[in-house]
Amino acid sequence: MDGNIHLHVRDNGVGMPERAWPRPQCYGLLAASERVAELGGTLRTLGSPGQGTTLEATIPLTPQNSRLGKELI
């Protein structure tokens, strides 16, 4: 265990180029990125046209985030 929560979400949809985000009209990804950042983490978007999209979130398990870790276990 490295003291982080790792979340990987992948779909097999149409995908998107990595340079396509962030876009002003993409409120869902923007909100997710802001929430992860508030917890001291990072959110990466990976994808390419025709290959689906992957979101990778890493959130440190700090004392302020300890409740979050307990809810996930």
Residue frames relative to the residue before (quaternion, step in Angstrom):
aa qw qx qy qz dx dy dz
M 1.0000 0.0000 0.0000 0.0000 0.00 0.00 0.00
D 0.2321 -0.8112 0.5252 0.1103 3.57 -0.83 0.95
G 0.5936 -0.6043 0.3621 0.3892 3.60 1.21 0.25
N 0.6609 0.4570 -0.3084 0.5092 3.57 1.23 0.39
I 0.3509 -0.6445 0.6230 0.2709 3.49 -1.35 0.35
H 0.1065 -0.7804 0.6147 0.0431 3.58 -0.88 0.97
L 0.0306 -0.7892 0.6128 -0.0243 3.55 -0.81 1.04
H 0.0356 -0.7796 0.6251 -0.0160 3.56 -0.82 1.07
V 0.0112 -0.7764 0.6293 -0.0325 3.56 -0.77 1.08
R 0.0092 0.8125 -0.5799 0.0592 3.56 -0.69 1.11
D 0.0954 -0.7730 0.6218 0.0821 3.55 -1.09 0.67
N 0.3909 -0.7054 0.5358 0.2499 3.54 -1.28 0.20
G 0.2911 0.7910 -0.4841 0.2351 3.54 1.12 0.74
V 0.7922 -0.3306 0.2394 0.4537 3.53 -1.27 -0.44
G 0.3960 -0.7392 0.4636 0.2860 3.58 1.23 -0.31
M 0.1376 -0.7645 0.6207 0.1064 3.51 -1.34 0.02
P 0.5280 -0.6112 0.4665 0.3606 3.55 -1.07 0.60
E 0.5832 -0.6038 0.4075 0.3595 3.60 -1.02 0.74
R 0.6654 0.5052 -0.3074 0.4555 3.59 1.04 -0.66
A 0.5461 0.6383 -0.3907 0.3764 3.61 1.26 -0.16
W 0.7440 0.3159 -0.1949 0.5556 3.57 1.22 -0.22
P 0.5729 -0.1543 -0.8050 -0.0048 1.69 -2.00 1.39
R 0.1540 -0.7488 0.6384 0.0895 3.51 -1.22 0.65
P 0.6065 -0.5972 0.3757 0.3666 3.58 -0.99 0.75
Q 0.7202 0.4458 -0.2654 0.4605 3.62 1.00 -0.68
C 0.5863 0.5707 -0.3706 0.4396 3.64 1.24 0.04
Y 0.0412 -0.8553 0.5165 0.0081 3.57 0.50 1.16
G 0.6111 0.5711 -0.3644 0.4094 3.62 1.01 -0.64
L 0.6940 0.4464 -0.2714 0.4955 3.58 0.86 -0.92
L 0.6260 0.5323 -0.3350 0.4609 3.57 1.01 -0.74
A 0.6686 0.4927 -0.2979 0.4706 3.60 0.91 -0.91
A 0.6425 0.5139 -0.3249 0.4665 3.59 0.96 -0.82
S 0.6522 0.5175 -0.3074 0.4609 3.58 0.95 -0.88
E 0.6610 0.5044 -0.3027 0.4659 3.58 0.96 -0.85
R 0.6596 0.5073 -0.3147 0.4567 3.60 0.95 -0.83
V 0.6472 0.4986 -0.3149 0.4831 3.58 0.96 -0.82
A 0.6515 0.5163 -0.3157 0.4576 3.61 0.95 -0.85
E 0.6162 0.5529 -0.3425 0.4443 3.61 1.03 -0.73
L 0.7007 0.4261 -0.2489 0.5152 3.57 1.19 -0.57
G 0.5808 -0.6207 0.3535 0.3904 3.57 1.28 0.23
G 0.5769 0.6198 -0.3552 0.3961 3.57 1.27 0.28
T 0.4020 -0.6820 0.5531 0.2595 3.49 -1.38 -0.21
L 0.1485 -0.7565 0.6304 0.0912 3.54 -1.22 0.57
R 0.0889 -0.7851 0.6125 0.0238 3.55 -0.79 1.07
T 0.1695 -0.7421 0.6359 0.1270 3.53 -1.15 0.67
L 0.0500 -0.7882 0.6131 -0.0199 3.53 -0.86 1.04
G 0.3285 0.7502 -0.5340 0.2103 3.55 -0.90 0.80
S 0.0661 -0.7557 0.6470 0.0771 3.47 -1.34 0.20
P 0.6414 -0.5478 0.3569 0.4015 3.58 -1.05 0.65
G 0.8296 0.2021 -0.1863 0.4860 3.54 -0.92 1.02
Q 0.7068 0.4609 -0.2529 0.4733 3.60 1.26 -0.12
G 0.5684 -0.5906 0.3967 0.4133 3.61 1.18 0.12
T 0.3621 -0.7082 0.5679 0.2117 3.53 -1.38 0.00
T 0.1363 -0.7708 0.6180 0.0731 3.55 -1.12 0.73
L 0.1504 -0.7400 0.6487 0.0954 3.54 -1.05 0.86
E 0.0663 -0.7850 0.6157 0.0136 3.56 -0.92 0.95
A 0.0418 -0.7926 0.6082 -0.0135 3.56 -0.61 1.18
T 0.0566 -0.7547 0.6530 0.0266 3.54 -1.10 0.83
I 0.0078 -0.7961 0.6025 -0.0562 3.56 -0.72 1.16
P 0.3811 -0.7325 0.5088 0.2435 3.61 -0.72 1.01
L 0.3682 -0.6980 0.5682 0.2333 3.56 -1.11 0.75
T 0.0703 0.7942 -0.5901 0.1268 3.53 0.12 1.36
P 0.6979 -0.4395 0.3177 0.4677 3.63 -1.19 0.17
Q 0.6585 0.5021 -0.3252 0.4566 3.62 0.99 -0.74
N 0.7298 0.3970 -0.2279 0.5078 3.60 1.15 -0.56
S 0.4005 0.7566 -0.4637 0.2282 3.62 1.21 -0.06
R 0.6068 0.5494 -0.3598 0.4477 3.61 1.04 -0.63
L 0.6163 0.5518 -0.3327 0.4528 3.57 1.04 -0.79
G 0.6667 0.5065 -0.3031 0.4552 3.59 0.89 -0.89
K 0.6580 0.5106 -0.3129 0.4566 3.59 0.96 -0.81
E 0.6446 0.5246 -0.3262 0.4503 3.58 1.05 -0.71
L 0.6879 0.4950 -0.2794 0.4513 3.58 1.11 -0.66
I 0.6341 0.5462 -0.3352 0.4326 3.60 1.17 -0.48
